[in-house]
């Protein structure tokens, strides 16, 4: 339609421009005729004057200006471009107007936070059978209450929810809270957001403390691997840089991409204590994390220890550490260890090990992370804060943190009264 109008405009403009050019040419020719007529008025001789008059008459008769029409050849009338809107008119008459949906109401009582999943439930303030779907938005935050304007986290969107509840699963609770809001949509428009609701989602988050690790361990946040070179291969490449610069010897330097600031503290564990601790102390409450070993890992231990664990001490061989130990070297063994006492575990080593620490209750339990089968429990009284502890030899471990205590673990703890084994039941067999 627009193209047709533009083409018609161009055609009419060209017609008028052509007519205007013809008029201009006629006027220019008329100027010469007027000058001749003016000069003829000065002729005194009657015969000459009559002759000039006849010439003027002939030229006027033949002049183009006297044959031109001053009426424009085109007009601004566009009636021939009128559009038939009859079909559109019928469509408009069949339109149905849908009201904007009201804002839903999230019911905090019906919302559930468990097993690193959040179920959000809401309802409409009044029945609306025109609702097509709902849109749920959420974001993590460390602030209680309503969302803050300066909160840098963006809303995550889940669209096309048909019901009035939704479950977010497999979350890592690396923030204390989560904000939620929801809005209803019909086939025409989305309504206003509900009032936001904040749910508590805190859990234990920690990384491995690379400054506390043994020299033969390569540590990155939640992963640790055995490094038989102890960083010497990397230091050899940098030999020219280290020579004469006062840099500590290779035995006291970090490996991988560790910052130089921690190089001097790499003697936290030494000898055969191939240990690394977590960077967050547990001083109260109940906490849970999981550990997965590499398939070819020869030997590893998982547990907790006091900060006072000695630099030569191995996990489970002192009264300041508790662990379960897996040995796949020469012979396969699976045992619980504390204070240099060991109890063999007659269960299959799981793919993932779950660790439950109830500091106030003095309980440390280990589970098959997949089936939630209880592997072993220590019952003790923690007299000072504990740190997650890990030992690795010829292999590696990866951690999963930011996890809530699973519901199945809580149920097991209640049914077993928090005890299926204890430190006192360990065999007094030196290791």
C-alpha positions in Angstrom: 0.0 0.0 0.0 2.8 2.4 0.9 4.7 1.5 -2.3 1.6 2.3 -4.4 1.1 5.7 -2.8 4.8 6.5 -3.3 4.7 5.5 -7.0 1.5 7.6 -7.5 3.1 10.6 -5.8 6.2 10.3 -8.1 4.0 10.1 -11.2 2.0 13.1 -10.3 5.0 15.1 -9.3 6.6 14.3 -12.7 3.4 15.4 -14.5 3.3 18.7 -12.7 7.0 19.4 -13.2 6.6 18.8 -16.9 3.6 21.2 -17.0 5.6 23.8 -15.1 8.5 23.6 -17.5 6.2 24.1 -20.5 4.7 27.2 -18.8 8.2 28.6 -18.1 9.2 28.2 -21.7 6.1 29.9 -22.9 6.6 32.8 -20.6 10.2 33.2 -21.8 9.0 33.3 -25.5 6.3 35.8 -24.6 8.9 38.2 -23.2 10.4 38.6 -26.7 6.9 39.2 -28.2 6.2 41.9 -25.6 9.4 43.7 -26.4 8.6 43.7 -30.1 5.1 45.1 -29.3 6.7 47.8 -27.2 9.0 48.9 -29.9 6.1 48.9 -32.4 4.4 51.7 -30.4 7.2 54.0 -31.3 6.7 53.6 -35.2 5.4 56.9 -36.7 4.7 55.7 -40.2 1.1 54.3 -40.5 2.1 51.7 -43.1 5.0 50.5 -41.0 2.8 50.5 -37.9 0.1 48.4 -39.7 2.7 46.0 -40.9 4.1 45.6 -37.3 0.5 45.1 -36.0 -0.1 42.3 -38.5 3.2 40.6 -37.4 2.2 41.0 -33.7 -1.2 39.4 -34.4 0.4 36.4 -36.3 2.9 35.9 -33.6 0.3 36.1 -30.8 -1.8 33.6 -32.7 1.1 31.2 -33.0 2.5 31.7 -29.5 2.5 28.6 -27.3 1.5 30.6 -24.2 -1.9 31.3 -25.6 -2.5 27.6 -26.2 -1.5 26.4 -22.7 -4.1 25.4 -20.1 -3.2 26.7 -16.6 -5.3 24.0 -15.0 -3.0 21.4 -13.3 -3.0 18.1 -15.1 -3.2 16.1 -11.8 -4.8 16.6 -8.4 -4.2 15.4 -4.9 -7.3 13.2 -5.1 -6.3 9.6 -4.2 -9.7 7.9 -4.4 -8.5 5.4 -6.9 -6.2 4.0 -4.2 -8.9 3.3 -1.7 -8.5 0.0 0.2 -11.3 -2.5 0.8 -11.4 -3.1 4.6 -14.5 -5.2 4.6 -12.7 -8.4 5.7 -10.7 -6.6 8.3 -13.9 -5.0 9.6 -15.4 -8.4 10.1 -12.3 -9.6 11.9 -12.4 -6.6 14.3 -16.0 -7.3 15.0 -15.2 -10.9 16.1 -12.4 -9.8 18.5 -12.9 -10.8 22.2 -11.2 -8.6 24.9 -9.5 -10.6 27.7 -8.9 -8.8 31.0 -5.3 -8.6 32.4 -4.8 -11.5 34.9 -4.5 -10.5 38.5 -1.3 -11.1 40.3 -1.0 -14.6 41.9 -0.2 -15.0 45.6 2.7 -17.2 46.7 1.9 -19.2 49.8 5.1 -19.5 51.9 3.5 -22.2 54.1 3.1 -24.5 51.0 6.6 -23.8 49.7 9.2 -26.5 50.5 13.0 -26.3 50.6 14.6 -29.8 50.9 17.3 -31.9 49.2 18.7 -29.0 47.3 15.3 -28.5 45.7 12.7 -25.7 46.1 9.0 -26.2 45.5 7.1 -23.0 45.1 3.3 -23.0 45.4 0.9 -20.1 44.6 -2.8 -19.4 44.0 -5.0 -16.9 42.2 -6.8 -14.3 44.4 -10.0 -15.3 42.4 -10.9 -17.9 39.9 -9.9 -17.1 36.3 -10.6 -19.7 33.7 -8.8 -17.7 31.0 -5.3 -18.3 32.5 -3.2 -20.2 30.0 0.1 -20.5 31.9 2.3 -19.0 34.6 5.9 -17.6 34.5 8.1 -18.1 37.6 11.2 -16.0 38.2 13.9 -16.6 40.9 17.3 -15.4 41.9 19.8 -16.1 44.6 20.7 -13.6 47.3 22.4 -13.2 50.6 19.9 -10.7 51.9 16.8 -11.6 53.9 13.4 -10.0 53.0 12.3 -8.3 49.8 14.7 -8.1 46.8 17.1 -5.2 46.8 17.4 -2.8 43.9 21.2 -3.0 44.0 21.2 -6.8 44.0 23.4 -7.6 41.0 21.9 -11.0 40.3 19.5 -11.2 37.4 16.1 -13.0 37.5 16.1 -16.5 36.1 12.9 -17.2 34.1 10.9 -20.4 33.8 8.1 -20.0 31.3 5.0 -22.0 30.3 4.1 -23.5 33.7 0.7 -25.1 33.5 0.1 -25.8 37.2 0.1 -23.6 40.4 3.4 -25.0 41.7 6.8 -25.8 40.4 9.9 -27.6 41.8 13.5 -26.4 41.1 15.8 -29.4 41.6 19.5 -30.0 41.5 20.4 -26.5 42.9 23.6 -25.6 44.6 22.8 -23.5 47.7 25.7 -21.1 47.5 23.6 -18.2 48.8 21.6 -17.9 52.0 18.3 -17.1 50.3 16.4 -17.2 47.1 13.8 -14.7 45.9 10.7 -15.9 44.0 7.9 -14.1 42.1 5.3 -15.4 39.6 2.8 -13.9 37.2 -0.2 -15.3 35.3 -0.6 -15.1 31.5 -3.6 -15.6 29.3 -3.4 -15.9 25.5 -3.3 -12.1 25.1 -1.2 -10.6 27.9 0.8 -11.3 31.1 -0.4 -9.9 34.4 1.5 -8.2 37.2 4.0 -10.0 39.3 3.1 -11.4 42.7 4.7 -10.0 45.8 8.2 -11.5 46.0 8.8 -14.2 48.6 12.2 -15.0 50.1 13.0 -18.6 51.2 16.1 -19.6 53.2 18.4 -21.9 51.2 21.7 -21.7 53.1 24.1 -24.7 53.2 27.8 -25.4 53.9 30.0 -24.0 51.2 33.7 -24.5 51.3 36.7 -25.0 49.0 39.9 -26.9 49.6 42.5 -24.8 51.3 45.5 -24.8 48.9 47.7 -23.2 51.5 47.2 -26.1 53.8 47.9 -28.9 51.3 50.8 -31.3 51.1 53.4 -30.4 48.5 52.5 -33.5 46.5 48.9 -32.4 46.0 47.6 -30.2 43.2 44.5 -28.3 44.6 41.9 -26.3 42.8 38.8 -25.1 44.7 36.9 -28.4 44.9 39.3 -30.8 43.3 42.6 -32.4 44.5 45.0 -34.6 42.6 48.1 -36.5 43.6 51.2 -34.8 42.0 54.3 -37.1 42.4 56.6 -34.4 41.1 55.7 -32.1 44.0 55.9 -29.1 41.6 59.6 -29.8 40.9 59.0 -30.1 37.1 57.3 -26.7 37.0 60.0 -25.1 39.1 62.7 -26.5 36.8 61.2 -24.6 33.9 61.3 -21.5 36.0 64.8 -22.1 37.2 66.3 -19.0 35.7 63.6 -16.8 37.3 64.1 -18.4 40.7 67.9 -18.4 40.6 69.3 -15.8 43.0 65.9 -14.2 43.6 65.4 -15.4 47.2 62.5 -17.6 46.1 61.9 -20.6 48.5 63.2 -24.0 47.3 61.0 -26.2 45.1 60.0 -28.3 48.2 58.3 -25.2 49.6 56.7 -23.8 46.5 53.2 -24.2 45.1 52.1 -26.2 42.1 49.8 -25.5 39.2 48.3 -22.0 39.2 48.4 -21.3 42.9 49.2 -17.7 43.8 52.8 -17.0 45.0 51.4 -15.7 48.3 50.8 -19.2 49.6 54.1 -20.7 48.5 55.8 -20.3 51.8 53.0 -22.0 53.7 53.0 -25.3 51.8 54.7 -27.1 54.7 51.3 -27.3 56.5 51.5 -31.1 55.8 54.6 -33.0 54.9 56.1 -36.5 55.0 53.5 -39.1 54.3 50.6 -37.0 55.4 49.2 -36.3 51.9 46.5 -34.2 53.3 44.4 -31.1 52.5 41.8 -29.4 54.6 38.7 -27.4 53.8 38.9 -23.6 54.2 35.7 -23.3 56.3 35.5 -24.4 60.0 32.4 -26.1 61.3 31.5 -24.7 64.8 27.9 -25.7 65.1 24.9 -27.1 63.3 24.4 -30.0 60.9 26.2 -30.1 57.5 26.6 -32.4 54.5 28.9 -32.7 51.6 29.8 -35.4 49.1 33.1 -36.7 47.7 33.8 -38.7 44.5 37.1 -40.4 43.8 38.8 -41.0 40.5 38.4 -44.6 39.3 42.1 -45.3 39.4 42.7 -43.7 42.8 45.0 -46.0 44.9 44.3 -44.6 48.3 42.2 -41.9 49.9 40.6 -40.8 53.1 37.5 -38.6 53.8 36.6 -37.1 57.2 37.1 -34.2 59.6 39.9 -33.0 61.8 40.7 -30.3 64.3 42.8 -27.3 63.2 45.5 -28.6 65.5 46.2 -31.7 63.3 50.0 -32.1 63.1 51.9 -31.6 59.9 53.1 -35.2 60.0 49.7 -36.7 61.1 47.6 -38.8 58.9 43.8 -38.7 59.0 42.4 -41.2 61.5 45.8 -41.9 63.2 45.3 -39.3 65.9 42.6 -38.4 68.4 42.1 -35.1 66.5 40.8 -36.7 63.2 38.0 -39.0 62.1 37.7 -40.6 58.7 36.9 -43.6 56.5 39.8 -44.9 54.4 39.8 -46.6 51.0 42.8 -48.6 49.9 43.1 -50.0 46.4 46.8 -50.7 46.5 47.9 -54.4 46.6 44.8 -55.3 48.6 41.4 -53.7 48.7 40.3 -52.4 52.2 37.6 -50.1 53.4 37.7 -49.0 57.0 36.8 -46.4 59.6 39.7 -44.8 61.4 40.2 -42.7 64.6 43.0 -42.4 67.1 45.1 -45.0 65.3 42.3 -47.5 65.6 40.6 -49.1 62.7 37.3 -50.9 62.0 36.9 -52.8 58.8 33.7 -52.0 56.9 32.0 -55.0 55.3 30.2 -52.9 52.6 31.0 -52.1 49.0 32.8 -48.8 48.4 30.3 -46.4 46.9 30.9 -44.3 43.8 30.1 -41.2 45.9 30.5 -40.8 49.6 28.2 -38.5 51.6 29.5 -36.9 54.8 27.1 -35.8 57.5 28.5 -33.8 60.5 26.3 -32.9 63.4 28.7 -30.7 65.4 26.4 -30.1 68.4 25.2 -33.7 68.5 28.8 -35.0 68.3 28.1 -37.2 65.3 30.0 -37.9 62.1 28.3 -40.3 59.6 29.2 -41.5 56.2 26.7 -42.6 53.5 26.5 -44.0 50.0 25.5 -40.7 48.4 23.3 -42.4 45.8 21.4 -45.0 47.9 21.8 -43.1 51.2 22.9 -46.4 52.9 24.7 -45.7 56.1 28.3 -46.8 55.9 29.5 -45.9 59.4 29.0 -43.3 62.2 31.4 -41.9 64.8 29.8 -40.7 68.1 32.0 -38.3 70.0 32.1 -34.8 71.5 33.8 -32.2 69.4 35.7 -29.9 71.8 36.8 -27.4 69.1 35.9 -26.5 65.5 36.5 -29.1 62.9 37.6 -28.8 59.2 36.7 -31.2 56.4 39.8 -33.3 55.7 41.0 -35.3 52.7 44.0 -37.6 52.0 44.9 -38.6 48.4 47.6 -40.9 47.1 47.9 -41.7 43.4 44.6 -40.4 42.2 42.2 -37.5 42.9 39.0 -36.4 44.6 36.3 -34.0 43.6 33.9 -32.4 46.1 30.2 -31.3 46.0 29.4 -28.6 48.5 26.5 -26.1 49.0 24.3 -29.1 49.8 21.5 -29.4 52.4 21.3 -32.5 54.6 19.2 -34.9 52.6 15.8 -35.8 53.9 16.8 -39.5 53.8 19.8 -38.8 56.0 17.7 -36.9 58.6 15.2 -39.8 58.7 18.0 -42.4 59.2 19.5 -40.3 62.0 16.3 -40.2 63.8 15.5 -43.9 63.3 19.0 -45.0 64.4 19.1 -42.4 67.2 22.2 -41.0 65.6 24.3 -44.1 66.3 25.2 -47.3 64.5 28.9 -47.3 65.3 31.2 -45.3 67.6 34.8 -44.5 68.0 34.9 -46.6 71.1 34.1 -49.7 69.0 37.1 -49.4 66.8 39.7 -52.2 67.0 42.9 -51.2 68.6 45.0 -52.4 65.7 47.9 -50.0 64.9 48.1 -48.8 61.3 
